[in-house]
Amino acid sequence: MALILRIDVDRPYGKRPFVRHVLSRLRSDLYAPVLESFGYLRELAIILTILNRTAARAYVFFRRCTVPSSHVLRLMRAGRHVIGLHLEDSRTFESFICEKTALERHTGSTVAAFSKHGSGSARYGRRHYAPYEPERYVQWALRAQMRLFLGNLEDPSLTPIQKSSSFLYFPSAFWLETPWRDTETFSVDWLRARANDADVVLLVHPENIIADAELLGQFRELVTKVQTKIYE
């Protein structure tokens, strides 16, 4: 049993300083180029470097505005991480397939895993469709012959659901960032114990983890001491 490490790449330039926040919003809603000098996907690169040093593997989910740079792709390939879609425009099956195809063309990789951007409470960006409708996504994924959907509920004790012989759905995750977790019930110690008995999804957002020394320390310890797993 193991951690299923889920990395949702929400922001191309992070939040700080203010100029990077502006670039993130511009790239999400209008247009901004990939500028390595302003730290495009810098926090993700740090996370991937940590993982590669410990031989821990992850699913990394990209929005259209956070598609991997050549540097990030090299880190992904070096660590044998899996490229996934962080679904943004979930209005229709056609918009779902459009985002999946665009990511596959950009990366040259088949995309068989996905997560959803946002959990239904707010709209994050011009192209983002806020409602969270997981049962629809499961049906779309089966139709598209995908293999894995990692959902956004906040009860990590929920068990995965085998929707077909080749498709697995985890309805919930252990959110390492505390605003989305019942910290009294689901502590980091709980996660370690749970991963001894079952596969459990650990969800992180790079810009939040890198900005918080305590979270970064917890992340380092988890990926060093707890086995991670990819469904081959």
FITOR-277356 format. One line per 8 residues: number of its first residue (from 1); their letters; for each residue z, x, y of C-alpha. Coordinates in pm, 1 decimal. Layout:
NUM	A	Z:X:Y; ...;
END
This chain:
1	MALILRID	0.0:0.0:0.0; -75.3:124.3:349.8; -139.7:75.6:718.4; -472.7:-71.0:818.7; -507.4:102.8:1153.2; -687.9:-112.0:1411.8; -786.7:40.0:1745.8; -919.6:-208.6:2002.2;
9	VDRPYGKR	-1110.2:-26.9:2277.5; -1077.1:-266.9:2569.7; -1132.2:-45.4:2875.3; -1406.2:214.4:2920.6; -1213.0:406.7:3187.1; -856.2:290.0:3129.9; -633.9:155.4:3408.3; -518.4:454.8:3612.6;
17	PFVRHVLS	-577.4:590.7:3867.9; -725.8:305.0:4067.1; -1078.8:447.0:4068.2; -1084.0:436.7:3686.7; -963.4:75.2:3693.1; -1251.8:-11.3:3927.3; -1502.6:166.9:3704.0; -1369.1:-23.4:3402.0;
25	RLRSDLYA	-1420.4:-356.9:3580.9; -1765.1:-260.3:3705.6; -1882.9:-152.6:3361.3; -1737.1:-466.7:3202.2; -1877.1:-717.8:3450.7; -2180.7:-555.7:3616.3; -2287.8:-198.5:3550.2; -2143.7:150.7:3559.3;
33	PVLESFGY	-2281.2:457.8:3381.4; -2099.9:666.7:3124.8; -1921.8:928.8:3336.3; -1738.6:1186.7:3129.0; -1601.9:1342.2:3450.5; -1411.9:1018.5:3522.4; -1271.2:1000.8:3170.8; -1497.6:757.9:2987.1;
41	LRELAIIL	-1303.3:667.4:2667.6; -1067.5:959.4:2736.4; -764.2:784.5:2585.1; -957.5:693.6:2270.8; -1067.5:1055.7:2230.6; -702.8:1165.9:2243.9; -606.5:910.1:1980.4; -893.5:1014.1:1752.6;
49	TILNRTAA	-798.5:1381.3:1787.5; -442.8:1297.6:1677.5; -574.9:1105.1:1377.9; -819.1:1376.3:1277.6; -542.0:1636.6:1274.3; -339.5:1423.6:1031.7; -637.0:1301.0:822.3; -544.9:940.5:905.5;
57	RAYVFFRR	-839.3:698.8:918.2; -890.6:397.4:1143.9; -1111.2:102.8:1224.0; -1223.5:139.6:1586.0; -1350.2:-176.1:1755.0; -1585.8:-146.3:2053.0; -1691.1:-392.3:2322.6; -2035.8:-370.2:2478.4;
65	CTVPSSHV	-1883.6:-191.3:2778.3; -1691.5:58.0:2561.1; -1964.3:172.3:2321.3; -1892.3:523.4:2192.7; -2019.4:826.9:2379.3; -2170.3:1118.2:2187.0; -1833.9:1298.9:2204.2; -1648.0:999.0:2062.0;
73	LRLMRAGR	-1911.2:954.8:1791.1; -1855.1:1315.4:1682.3; -1480.2:1253.2:1661.2; -1541.7:931.1:1468.5; -1763.9:1105.7:1215.9; -1529.3:1403.3:1181.4; -1241.4:1170.6:1089.1; -1453.8:932.4:881.2;
81	HVIGLHLE	-1337.8:640.4:1094.0; -1512.5:302.2:1078.1; -1705.6:155.4:1371.5; -1630.9:-212.6:1427.3; -1720.6:-481.7:1679.5; -1462.6:-605.1:1930.8; -1621.7:-947.0:1972.4; -1643.7:-1062.6:2332.2;
89	DSRTFESF	-1904.8:-1340.0:2359.4; -1795.4:-1567.7:2074.6; -1965.7:-1883.1:2203.4; -2215.0:-1907.7:1917.6; -2322.8:-1740.5:1595.9; -2626.2:-1610.7:1786.2; -2412.0:-1439.1:2051.0; -2196.7:-1290.8:1773.6;
97	ICEKTALE	-2503.5:-1146.3:1600.4; -2640.1:-1020.3:1932.6; -2326.1:-812.1:1995.9; -2319.5:-686.8:1636.9; -2685.9:-582.2:1648.6; -2647.4:-409.7:1986.4; -2358.1:-198.2:1855.8; -2551.1:-109.5:1539.4;
105	RHTGSTVA	-2850.6:3.5:1745.2; -2632.1:213.8:1973.2; -2441.4:387.0:1694.6; -2697.1:392.0:1414.1; -2428.9:249.8:1184.0; -2397.3:-78.3:997.8; -2113.2:-284.6:1146.8; -1923.2:-468.3:873.9;
113	AFSKHGSG	-1581.1:-514.4:1040.9; -1479.7:-690.2:1359.6; -1191.1:-809.0:1575.3; -1177.3:-1052.6:1869.7; -1124.8:-952.7:2232.2; -845.5:-1175.5:2366.3; -634.1:-1438.1:2195.2; -736.0:-1747.1:2389.1;
121	SARYGRRH	-496.4:-1742.3:2683.8; -711.0:-1567.3:2945.7; -1063.1:-1458.1:3023.1; -1114.9:-1081.4:3034.5; -1447.9:-1011.2:3197.1; -1768.1:-1189.4:3293.9; -1913.7:-1189.3:2943.0; -1588.4:-1273.2:2768.0;
129	YAPYEPER	-1544.9:-1614.0:2602.8; -1172.6:-1682.1:2603.1; -1110.3:-1939.6:2323.8; -977.4:-1787.4:2002.1; -1134.3:-1966.8:1703.5; -1081.8:-1752.3:1393.8; -1209.5:-1999.3:1135.1; -1546.0:-2005.5:1310.7;
137	YVQWALRA	-1559.9:-1626.9:1307.4; -1483.8:-1616.7:935.9; -1777.1:-1846.3:863.2; -2006.8:-1637.8:1084.2; -1894.0:-1318.1:913.0; -1961.9:-1460.1:568.3; -2306.3:-1568.5:685.1; -2371.9:-1219.2:823.9;
145	QMRLFLGN	-2242.9:-1052.2:503.6; -1966.6:-864.2:680.1; -1658.5:-733.5:498.4; -1350.3:-748.6:722.8; -1205.3:-953.9:1008.6; -876.4:-850.4:1169.2; -719.0:-1142.6:1356.0; -489.1:-1165.3:1656.6;
153	LEDPSLTP	-181.9:-1357.7:1544.3; 151.2:-1185.7:1602.2; 332.5:-1239.0:1271.1; 257.9:-926.0:1063.6; 433.5:-1071.2:760.1; 132.4:-1299.4:702.0; -69.7:-1188.8:401.8; -445.3:-1125.6:403.9;
161	IQKSSSFL	-685.4:-1392.9:282.4; -967.4:-1311.2:40.2; -1249.5:-1534.8:161.9; -1501.9:-1407.2:-92.2; -1528.7:-1125.8:-343.8; -1640.6:-893.3:-63.2; -1479.5:-1034.9:253.7; -1115.6:-998.8:361.0;
169	YFPSAFWL	-941.0:-1166.2:655.5; -611.0:-1045.6:799.3; -492.6:-1329.3:1029.3; -226.0:-1121.1:1201.8; -123.2:-771.3:1304.3; 176.4:-560.8:1397.7; 116.4:-499.6:1768.9; 268.2:-162.2:1853.3;
177	ETPWRDTE	282.2:-259.1:2223.1; 598.9:-464.4:2263.3; 479.4:-748.7:2492.9; 295.0:-897.6:2193.8; 563.7:-845.8:1929.1; 898.5:-996.3:1834.6; 1074.5:-659.9:1840.1; 1398.2:-788.9:1688.7;
185	TFSVDWLR	1224.5:-927.1:1380.0; 941.2:-675.8:1355.6; 1071.1:-329.4:1434.2; 891.6:-3.3:1359.9; 1133.8:41.6:1069.3; 1022.8:-300.0:939.7; 662.3:-180.8:954.6; 736.2:134.5:755.8;
193	ARANDADV	911.7:-67.3:486.0; 637.5:-330.4:480.6; 366.9:-68.9:435.1; 543.7:48.6:119.5; 488.4:-292.1:-40.4; 173.4:-435.0:120.2; -125.4:-355.3:335.7; -38.7:-435.0:697.3;
201	VLLVHPEN	-249.2:-407.2:1013.2; -119.8:-183.6:1292.7; -290.2:-272.9:1623.1; -304.7:-35.5:1919.7; -491.7:-12.2:2251.5; -554.6:352.9:2347.0; -484.4:323.9:2721.6; -145.9:160.5:2656.3;
209	IIADAELL	-37.2:407.1:2388.0; -133.0:718.4:2585.4; 43.1:590.8:2898.1; 379.7:534.3:2724.2; 560.1:836.8:2578.3; 776.9:625.3:2347.2; 480.3:435.1:2204.4; 284.2:756.7:2161.8;
217	GQFRELVT	575.4:911.6:1973.3; 600.4:608.4:1744.4; 225.7:618.7:1684.5; 229.1:988.6:1597.2; 516.1:940.8:1353.7; 354.5:642.4:1184.4; 16.0:802.8:1126.7; 182.1:1124.1:1008.2;
225	KVQTKIYE	429.2:969.0:763.4; 265.0:642.1:650.0; -57.9:629.9:453.1; -357.7:468.1:620.9; -630.5:282.5:437.7; -997.9:196.0:477.1; -1161.9:-62.5:250.8; -1456.9:126.1:102.1;
END
